[in-house]
Amino acid sequence: MYKLLDKVNYPSDLKRLGIEELKQLCAEIRDYMIECCATNPGHLGSSLGAVELIVGFHYVYDSPRDKIVFDVGHQAYAHKIITGRKEIFRKNRKKDGISGFTRMAESEYDAFGAGHSSTSISAALGLASAAMMRGLKEKVVALIGDGALSGGLAFEGLNNAGSSKADLLVIINDNNISIDKNIGAVHEHLLKLTTDPTYNRIKTHIWNRIGEGKIRKAIQEMVISAKSSLVKKSGGDLFEALGFRYFGPIDGNDIAQVIHTLRKLKELKGPLILHTITTKGKGFAPAEEDQTAWHAPGMFDPHTGKRIAPSGHKESRYQDVFGEVLLELARKDSRIVGVTPAMASGCGMNILAKEIPERFFDVGIEEEHAVTFSAGLAASGMKPFCNIYSSFSQRAYDQIIHDAALQSLGVVLCFDRAGLVGEDGATHHGSFDLAAYRSIPGMTLAVPRNELELKNMMYTAYRHDSGPFIIRYPRGYGEGVEWRMTEFEELVPGKGEKMTDGEKVAVICAGPVANRAYETAVRLREETGICPAVYNIRYLKPMDEEMLAGIADGFSSVITIEDGCIKGGLFGEVSEYVASHGLGIRVHALGIPDRFIGQGSQKELRAECGYDTEGIYAAMKEEMGKF
């Protein structure tokens, strides 16, 4: 089916091919990615755009001795396909398959793991410095997108690397977009480089005059060597001021130009920057035309490009609830603003951006800055809603403590994708937020169990004036409850609810798992005539101690259920209460165990961790059978 790709299993197989064959191979790799991702969804657009850069690296360099470090990792599909994982790529992001990101434990060709942005330069500098200290003759390349280059860690790495003697090549994969369209000074700087009128006027004139062939290749070499006069004056000296030698920009989707340039740069010493221009979604027209939608398009027809919408869902997605409610609140109060670190469409804040753009701030892939920027807004009387994916909020832990909580500023932090997110795996699971943030003084930590509670907790947070207010909620669809036509209601922090009466065992839940616990209790009552009592805690902090005191008086056993790590979360809170009050109550926990959880569907992973419906049923039945 694939004339060349069928013969390529490892990078060594590439080296037998000529340039024209490599062009065909790149096309076949794209076709294979499209074929696989059509039925097994993944991050398609980024990987389509990076094919030539990856093939070029493996053609010129000697991997795995020479190392390529990916930023984010969702641009690495071609890398996986040509490094021994071609067949298992069909199980990309599947349970018991391979990760959708680079992972050291998966392959010797994955020099460093990555699931989020801006880490590649620092990690690559570490690898290059170690090679230098150990006397190893290996080269290290960092491949970073222009969106990821806006992250603070990328600049920390650039600053340190530029003053080092390490042999490090940083390839900027400049495609003018991350998930949503890129913004900010770095993006504008790179755009200025690639649109410099002198550079492009001379290049276009020469290209039109000489046509294809050896002369054009010679001119390409001349352009690189003469870049100081053609490009530097437009701003290219930013990188050189940091200690890097800057080369480019080149066409990153031209395999001949990529290989030619990499061969030249491979012989140079010290820290180097290669600026490449690529097209996100390259080679698949629908992905090129709508780059945001095709970042992770879901299932689609590989021939027509028609996207296949998931069937059977009448419920709203939590991100849509957030987006619509934020806009409704913003219409009522001009102090409300939205802040997101490059996740506008993913979190639903694009709804606010469309209607009230002057109160929408996409700060780029900069979680730390997003929190402190929000704290500054709050200090001046605004009411910022800062939306960050739960896993990525870990990057801003210091800012949440130092800049928001310590100063008791009213920042509303909405953590999307909390709990087990599914196919993105360990790097993206929001496992640790409950445990991490409940220990912070002055924090309010809300855990809605459905769409209506999310709406009302956002309203409660808006009216809350004492310190930061976190609302965490899962990826995907809600419970199907009516929320659009209901009036706002404050849900008092520190007050939970009893969902059903019961005996012997009390089940305390945080978040949507409360609905599964309620359904299971009803099932047990129908089967046995008795069932445990089920409580929805609503707020992990402040905890409803009145509820806990009542449970201590009426029950001898407690089961806690949470879509988060067992250690330190709801289980930790309840256990601490029981221990500090000297209560003789047994506390049993369901949640994410003390290990990193891989990829798979949310349903599969909850079953693996033991808190899907059947796991809850077994735990309830076992605990009630002890009496």
ABEGO torsion letter per residue (X at the ends): XBAAAAABABAAAAAABBAAAAAAAAAAAAAAAAAAAAABBBBAAAAAAAAAAAAAAAAABBOAABBBBBBGGAAAAAAAAAAGAAAAAAABGBBGBBBABBBAAABAABABBBABBGAAAAAAAAAAAAAAAAGBBBBBBBBBBAAAAABAAAAAAAAAAAABABBBBBBBBBAGBBABBBBEAAAAAAAAAAABAAAAAAAAAAAAAAEBEAAAAAAAAAAAAAAAAAAAAAGAAAAAAAGBBBBOBBBAABAAAAAAAAAAAAABBEBBBBBBBBBBGBGBAAAAABAAAAABAEBBBAAAGBBBBBBGBABBBAAAAAAAAAAAAAAABAABBBBBBGAAAAAGAAAAAAABAAABBBAEBBAAAAAAAAAAAAAAGBBBBBBBBAAAAAAAAAAAAAAAAAAGBBBBBBBBGBEBAEAAEAAABBAAAAAAAAABBGBBBBBBABAAAAAAAAAAAAABABEBBBBBBBBEBBAGBBAAABBBBBBBBGBBBBABBBBGBBBBBBEAAAAAAAAAAAAAAAAAGBBBBBBBAGBAOBBBAAAAAAAAAABABBBBBBBBBABGBAAAAAAAAAAAAGBBBBBBBBEBBBBBBBBEBAAAAAAAAGABAAAAAAAAAAAAAAX
